[in-house]
Amino acid sequence: MREFVSYAPRMKRIAGVITLWTGCQYDPKEFRLLLTRHLGQMNTHFGESVRWLGRKGYDGVRGTILSGPFVLHEFRGVCDYHPESVARRAWSIYRHVCEQEGVDWRVYNPSSHLWVTDDQAERQLYDSIVVSLG
């Protein structure tokens, strides 16, 4: 899929004849089908990744992902630089992962690995992100 996106089909002219050339093994229709299938499994993929972190003993990383500061850092960027539909889809995936892991995403969860200078401001910003993303 990366090859299709990075090296989209190109046209080239050989001896005055224009031909379509691609280094990708998929045509656009097949690519759309595979992409749709993949996007439909995003919740599962991310959930499995977070569970894998826990099983492997990477509790610090897992805890950071499930924390309020992670949401503040990651979702401010998503909201600032991507369409609302992308931000809402990412937020839906994040909520699903939190629910699978037994974490209440509606409540600001501080990270035990991050130092915060103004906890009240962080909590207020977190609440505004939760409200804006639904």
C-alpha positions in Angstrom: 0.0 0.0 0.0 2.8 2.4 0.8 4.2 1.9 -2.7 0.8 2.7 -4.2 0.6 5.9 -2.2 4.2 7.0 -2.6 4.7 6.0 -6.2 1.2 6.4 -7.7 0.7 5.3 -11.3 2.7 7.5 -13.8 2.5 8.0 -17.4 5.5 7.8 -19.6 6.1 8.4 -23.3 8.1 6.0 -25.3 8.5 6.7 -29.0 5.6 9.1 -28.9 3.2 6.6 -27.3 1.9 7.4 -23.8 1.6 4.4 -21.5 0.6 4.0 -17.9 3.3 2.6 -15.7 3.2 1.6 -12.0 5.5 -0.3 -9.7 2.6 -1.3 -7.6 1.0 -4.7 -7.7 -2.5 -3.4 -7.1 -4.7 -1.5 -9.4 -6.7 1.4 -7.9 -9.9 -0.7 -7.3 -8.0 -3.4 -5.5 -6.1 -0.8 -3.5 -9.4 0.8 -2.3 -10.7 -2.6 -1.3 -7.6 -3.4 0.8 -7.5 0.0 2.3 -11.2 -0.1 3.3 -10.6 -3.6 4.9 -7.5 -2.3 6.8 -9.3 0.9 8.0 -12.1 -1.2 9.3 -9.7 -3.1 11.6 -7.9 0.0 13.1 -9.7 -0.3 16.5 -8.6 -3.9 16.7 -5.0 -3.2 15.7 -4.5 -0.4 18.2 -6.2 -2.3 21.0 -4.0 -5.3 20.4 -0.9 -3.1 20.4 -1.7 -1.6 23.8 -2.4 -5.1 25.2 0.9 -6.3 23.8 2.7 -3.5 25.6 1.1 -4.7 28.8 2.0 -8.3 28.3 5.6 -7.5 27.5 6.0 -5.4 30.6 6.1 -2.0 28.9 3.8 -0.6 31.6 5.3 2.9 31.4 4.6 3.2 27.7 1.2 1.7 28.0 0.4 4.0 30.9 1.5 7.0 29.0 -0.7 6.1 26.0 -3.7 5.8 28.4 -3.0 9.1 30.1 -4.4 12.6 29.9 -1.1 14.1 28.9 -0.9 11.8 25.9 -4.3 13.0 24.7 -3.2 16.6 25.2 0.0 16.1 23.2 -1.3 14.0 20.4 -4.9 15.2 19.9 -4.0 18.9 19.9 -1.8 18.2 16.9 -4.5 16.0 15.3 -7.1 18.7 15.8 -4.8 21.5 14.6 -3.5 19.8 11.4 -6.1 17.4 10.2 -9.7 17.6 9.1 -12.4 17.2 11.8 -13.4 13.8 10.4 -9.8 12.5 10.9 -9.7 13.8 14.5 -13.0 12.3 15.3 -12.0 8.9 13.8 -8.7 9.0 15.8 -10.6 9.9 19.0 -13.1 7.0 18.4 -10.2 4.6 18.1 -8.6 6.0 21.3 -11.8 5.7 23.3 -12.2 2.1 22.1 -8.7 1.3 23.3 -9.3 3.0 26.7 -12.6 1.1 27.1 -10.9 -2.2 26.3 -8.2 -1.5 28.9 -10.7 -0.4 31.6 -9.6 3.3 31.5 -12.3 6.0 31.7 -11.4 8.4 28.9 -14.0 10.9 30.2 -11.8 11.6 33.2 -8.3 13.2 33.0 -5.8 10.5 34.1 -2.4 11.9 35.0 0.7 10.1 33.9 3.0 8.8 36.6 5.9 9.3 34.1 5.4 12.9 33.2 5.8 16.0 35.3 3.1 18.6 35.0 3.5 22.2 36.2 -0.2 23.2 36.1 -2.4 20.3 36.7 -5.6 22.3 36.8 -4.9 23.9 33.4 -4.1 20.4 32.0 -7.4 19.1 33.2 -9.4 22.0 31.8 -7.7 21.6 28.4 -8.3 17.9 28.5 -12.0 18.5 29.2 -12.2 20.9 26.2 -10.7 18.4 23.9 -13.1 15.7 25.1 -16.1 18.0 24.5 -14.9 19.2 21.1 -14.3 15.6 19.8 -17.5 14.3 21.2 
